[in-house]
Amino acid sequence: MTGVGIRTTDAYNFLADEVGGVENVGFCKSDAYNFVQRERRALIDSGDASSLSKVLQDRQSEDNMFSYDILTDEMNRLIDFLWIDGHSKIDYDCFGDVIVFDTTYQLNKYNLACAPFIAVNHHWQNIFVGGAFIATETIESFCWVFETFLRFVGGKQPTTIFTDQDQAMAVAIERTFPTSRHRLCQWHISKKAPSKVPAFNNDKVVRSLFYYCMSKCDSEIEFEKCWSDMVLRGNLEDNRWLRDLYKVRTRWSTAFNKSCLDLGILSTQRSESVNNVLHGCSKATSSLVECYIGLDKLTSNWRRSEHDEDFRCKHGSVTPKIQHCHLLKHISKIYTRKSFSIFEQAYMDGAVGVCVVEESRISENRIVYATQHCESAGDLKRWFVTVDSTNFDANCSCMGFQTKGILCKHILRVYNHTNVKQIPAKYVLNRFTLKAKKGMYLSKEARPKDFDSNLVFRSHMMRFTYDLTRRIEDCKLAKEYVHTAFIEVAKKADEIVDEDEMMRKV
């Protein structure tokens, strides 16, 4: 089964289902992993691995911020490798808050899992922020990939990371990304559901209740009621797949993740998009180098699309659909075209489809507005917006801003109701604006005051010193002078750092 691209864990689970449980398989899951690892290690051609290493070394000589690492076994055979270029490092610094890490695509003749790190930029486009080819999908292997990735991006953990449902990966994320929220990709769950729960195929109510549990519930209480109704209607109490899924409900249902940024994408369309394009990157007979080059071309295409949209934003203006709205005019000059389009749609949905039905003052400056859909058709569901009249700070019970990063239609309806002319700056996240990457690419004349990011500072200094050493490499006197000067600079810098640390302690 693994020979035709089925993942080891899925193959083992299939065998366990066929024989009535893991106790009847005859070997444990770790035995299966060890067997497949031995087979794959023997397959990977040493010449192919060497060619890949040469390609990566050449890339590193061209891009001084390019980083890669290769994990080998005791016989020096390639197991896993990971790479990230300078552009990706800067993109991650800007947009690395929500990451999709998908290992479901088996890439080439060695059945290596292709595992790109995908983020979303200020134009809401996919961007490539790192890649790995993984031969051994074990806890140790995933830990190595995540630890290496963190080392390459300066230790910055994502706010949220979406993955497929893999136990080894879940353990590795818990160990290496302790501050990140681990979410399961709903796309993979949706693909499995019809085969795992036959009732989904012949009962529309059961199916709709399941999908409502995935992304429509506003609270944990609403989720539990909806889940119970689904199980009862479909007589699904004994469905093992649903029982297991319920145990990890905090990782896939939005009802349990209202306080954590996920951009509202649920990773569904991102993973589907990546899987589709990966099919075009390689063939069954592709070498490691061909697979890498295929992904590199994909990355270049994505970056070209981003550059095209940057050009449109810079040289074109956006005309709000509502002509005489000061709030929309103001925000249209700040957001990118796509971000403004999303904001404008929320504003119009609020203006036309949401009604303020009740107001109550809870303190001198704070008022709670009860809102509901204008065409509720008997639905009495309400969302409550609390607003501070002194600074227009607002919070909605739907928690839309906390998860998507753009104000929800309920808050925008209340702002419209109270005649707010300008969105408070705290609700305009820099990652969605025209200036999201300002200062990330600096000229050689940049000064320390321009360095808003540690990554930018490292990038600038690496490029500066690289250019300098290339210019003087044929002059012995210049090399001796620069080397001596750098030693003195390093000593002085250490003294400044020590003095600064002492001052902080005081």
N, C-alpha and C positions, 0 to 999 in steps of 0.2 A: 504493500500500500504506500509506503513512503517513497518507493521507487517511481510512482506516478504522481508524486507531488502532494500526497496527503500528509498532514503534519503528524508527528509521532504521537502526540497526546490524543488527537482525534482517532488515529488508527487503534490505539490501545483501548480507548473508550468504546469503539465499535466492537472490538473483540469481546470486551467485557459484557456488553449488551447481548451479544450473540450467544454467549455461554451462561448467561444468568447471573453475572456478578464477577467482580475482580478476583474473588476467592477461587474461581473455577478456571481462570486463564492459564495458570501454570507458571507464571512469572509476574514480577511486579513491574510497575511503571519505570522504575529506575533501571531495571534490567533492559527494558525496551530502549530507553534512551542510550544506555551504554552500547548496545548492539548497533543501533543506527549511527552513533558517533564513530564507532570503529569502521563501519562501512564507508561513511562519507570521507573520513580522513584518508582512507586508502585510495579513494577515487580522485581527490584533488591533485592534479598533476603538479609536480614541483616546478616545472618550467613555467606553467601558467601562473603560479604564485610569484615566481621571480619576476615575470614580466609585469605583473601588477605592481610589485614593489618598485620597479624601475619607473613606471608611469607616475606613481605617487611622489617619488623623489624628484622627478622632473617638474611636477606641479609645484612642489615646495620651493624649488629654485626660482620659479617664476613669481610665486606669491609668497612673500615672507611671513604672511599670517596663516598660510595653509598648514594644517596639522593632521597627522594620521598616526594610527598605531595598529599593530598586527599582533594577535594572540596566537601563539603556536603551542603545540603539545611537546612532550618530552623528546620526540623524534624530529622536532623542528618543522612539523607539518602545520600548515595554516588551519586554524579553527575559525576565528572570527577576525574581522577588521572593520575599522571605523575611520571616517575622514570628515573634515569640515574645513571649508576655505574661508578666506578673510571676509568676503562678502557675506557669507552665512553667519559668521560671528557677529558682525555689525547688525545684521537683520535680527538675530536672536536677542541682542541687547535692546533693540527697539520693540520687538513684537514677540518675545519669548514667553509671554504670560500664559498662553494656551497652546499646547502642543498635541499633535496627533502622532502616535508611534504605532505603526501598523506592520506586523510581521507575517501577515497571512499569505503574501505572494511569494511562492517558491520560484526563484529566478532562473536557474539555468540547469545544465546537465548534472551539476553536483547537488541539486536540490537545496542550495543555500537559501535561507529566508532573506529576502530583501527588506530592510527595515529603515525606511526614511523617517527623519524627524521633520514633520510638516507644521508650519505655523501659518498665521493669517496676517497679512499686512494691512496698511491703512486704507487700501482700496478693496479690502475683503477678498483678495486673491490668495491662492496657495503660494507659499514660499518655502524653499528647501533650506533648512538650517542645520543639516547634518545627515549622514547616511552610514548604514552599516550593512554588511553581509554576515549572516550568522549561520554557522553550521550546526551548532549544538544549543538547542533551546532549553537550557537548564538554568537554575537559579544562579550558579556561578558565572555562566556565560552572560546572562543579562546584567548581572552586577558589574561585570567588567565593562560592558558596553556603556552603561549609565555612568559609572565612575569616570571612564575615559571621556565621555561627552562633557561631564561637569568640569573636568580638568581643563578641557579645551575652551570652555566658555567662562572661565573665571569663577566657577562654583555657584553660579546663579541658577537656582531651581525654578522651574515653571510653577505658576499658580495652580494650573490644572493640566493633567496629562491624560489623554484618551488612549486606550489600548483595546485590543481584543481580549476575550475571556480566556486568559492563560494563567494557571496557578503559579507557575514558576516565575512569570513576569511580575505578578502581583506581589510576591514575596520580595523580589529584587527591588521593586519600586518602593516598597515600605522601608527597605534598608537604605537605599541610596537617595531617595527623594522624600525624606521624612516630613517636610513642610508642604509638600504638594498634595493636592486633592486628586486621587486616582479615580478616573471615571471609565466605565466600559462603553465601547462604541455601540450605539444603538443600531447601526447598520448591520453589524454582524449578528446581533440578537434577532433583528427582524428577519434576516435571511434564514435563520435556523428555526424560527417559531413555527411555520406551517408544517414542517416535517416532525417536529417534536410534540406539537399539540394538534392532533387531527381535527379537533372541534373548531379550530380557527378557519378551516376550509369550508365548513358547512353551516356555521352560525355567525352571522355578521355582528350580532350583539356581543358575543364573547370576544371576537376579534377587535371590535371598537373599544371595548372596556380595557383590553390589554394595552392598546396603543394610547389610550387615555392615561393609563397608569404610567406610561413611559415619559410623557412630556406635558400633559395637560393639568395635572393635579397641582393646586396652589399650596397644599399643606400635607403634612404626613398623615393627618387624620383623614383627609379626603382620599389619599392614596389607599389607606387600609380599608376604607369602606368600598372603594371601587374594586380593589383586588378581591375582597371577600365576595362581592356580587358576581365577579367573573368566575371565580372558582365554584360558587354555588350553582350558577346557571349552566355551566359546562360540565358539572360533576367531575371536577378536576382535582379532587383532594388527593388522589393517589398518583398524580403525574409527577414523576421524579425530576424531570427537567425544570418544571415550574417551581417545585420545592427548593431545588438548588438555586434557582434564579432569585427566589424570594430572600434567601439567606444573604445575598449580596445586593439587595435592592438599593442600598445607599450609594452604590457605585454606578447605577444606570438610570434611576428615576430622578427627574429634575425636582421632585417634591422634597428630596433630602439634600438638595444642593443649592438652595436659594440664596445663600450668602456668599457664594464663590463664583468668580468670573469664569464663564465658559463661552462668551460671545454669542450665546444662544444658538450655536451651530450644531450641538449634540454630536459633532464629528461625522454625522451621517454622510452628507454630501462630500465632505473632504475625503473620507476613506474611499468612497465609491469612485470619486474622480481619480485619486491616486492609483487605485487598482486598475482602472481602465487604461491609464496612460502607461503603466508599467508593462502591460501586455505588449505594448509596441516597442519596448526598450530592448527586448532580447528574444531569442529563440531557444528551443530546447537544447541546441548544440552550442550555444554562445559560451565563449570563454569568460573568465573573470574580467579581463581587460575590456572585452566587448560590452559586458554588462555595466561596468563602471562608466564607460564612454557613453552608453545609452542614457544613463541617469544624468550624466554631465550635460548632455544635449537637452534633456528635459528641463534641467535647471536653467540653462541658458534661455530657453524659450519662455519660461516663466518670468525671468528677469527682463526679457525684452518686452513682455506684456506690461510689466510694472513700469518700465521706462516710458512706454507709449502712454499709459494713463497719467504718469507724472507730467508729461508734455501737455496733455489735454487739460489737466487741472491748472497748469501754469499759464497757458495761453488762451484759456477760455473761461468765460464766466457762467455762473449758474443763475437762471431766472426762476425764482420761486413760483409755484403754481398759484399761490395767493398773492396778488400784486402788492397790496398795501399792508403787509404784515411786517412790522419792524423786527420782531423776534426772528422770523425766518430769514429776512435779509441779513441780519447780523450773523446768524450761524452759518449762512451760505458762504460767507467770506472766510470762515475758519475751518470747516470740515472739507475733506476731499469730496469729490462728486458722488461717489458711492455712499459714503457715510452720511452726506447730506440727504441723499435720496431715502435712506432708511429713516433718518430723523423726520424728514418731511412727511413720509407716509404715516409714521406714528402720530405726528401732529394732526394730520387730516383725519385719521381714524378717531382720534380723541375729539376733535372739533365736531365731527358729524355723527359718530357712533357711540359716544359716551356722554352720559348726562350726570350732572351733579344733583343728587336728590335730597341731600341733607347736610347741614353744617352744625358743628358743635364746638364751642370754645372750651378747651381743657386747661388753659392758663391765659395770662394776660396777652401773650404774643403767639400762642400756638392754637391753631384751629384744625379740626379734623373734618375732612370733606368725604362724604359717602358717595361713591360713583357706581354706576352700573350701565350695562349696554342699553341703548335707547330702545332697540327692538329685542327685548328680553324674552318675549313670547312666554311669559309665565315664569321664567327663570329669575329668581330673586337673589342670585349671587351678586355680592357687592365687593368692591375693592375700596380700601380706606386710605386716603392721602392726608398725611399730617404736614402742615406747612407752618414755618416760623415767619411771621409777618415782618420781622425786622430785617432779615437777610435772605428770605425766600428759600431757606433750606427746606427740602421736601423729602418725604419717605412714603413709599407706597407698599401696601400689604402684598402686592404681587411680586415685589423684589426684582422687578425687571431691570432697573439700572444696575443693581449689584451683580446680576448674571450676564447681562448683555453689554453693559458699559455705555449705553445710550438711554436717555430718559424714556420711560414708558408712556403710553397714550393717556393713562389716567392722570399722571402728574402734569402732562402737557395740557390736558383738558382743564385742570384746576388752574394752571398758570394763565390760560386763556380766560377763564372765568374771573380771575382776580386782576386781569389786565397787567400781567408781568411782561415787560418789554424786552428783557435780556436774560438769558440763561446764566445763573451763577457759574463762575469759572470752575468750581470744583466738579461740576457735572459735565464738563467738556474734557474728556480724557485726551491727552496729547497723542496717543497712539492712533487716533482717528483723524487727526488734523493734517493740514497741508505742511505743517512744520514737524511732523513726526520724526523725520530723520535729519532735521537741521543740526548742523555741527558734527554729524557722524563722519563726514568726509571733509577733511581739512587740508588746506594748502600747506606747503613747507614753511610759510611765514607765520603759521598759527602760533599763538602764545599760550602759556599755561592757563590764563583766564578763560580761554575758549574751550577748555576740556571739561565738558559737563559729564562725561562718561569715562570711567577708568579704562574701558576697552578702547575708546578713541585715543586716549593718551598713550596706551601701549602700542596701538597701531601706528600712531604718528612717530613715536620714538624709534620703533623698529624700522620703519621706512626711512627715517632720517639717517640712522646709523648704517643701515644697509647701503643706501646711496653713497654715504661718505666712504665706507670701506671699499666699495667698488671703484670709487674715483682714485683712491690712493694705493690700491693693491700692488701697483708696479713701482712704487717709490719707497725704498727702504727707510729713508729718513722720515718721511711723512708717517709711515706706519709706526715707527718707534715713538714719534711725538704724540700721535693720537693715543697709543696704548698707555703711555705715561700719564697723559692728561686724563684719560678715562679712570685710571686708578685713583688719581687725586680727586676727581669729581665724585667717585663712588665713596671715598672716605668722608668727604664733606657732606654728601647726601645722608650717609649713615648718622653723622653727628646731628644733623638737622632733625632726622626722624626720632633719634633718641631724646633730643631736647623737647620735641613736640609731645612725645609720650609722657615725659616727666611733667610737663605743664598740664596735660589732661588729668593726670592723677591728682595734682594739687587742686 
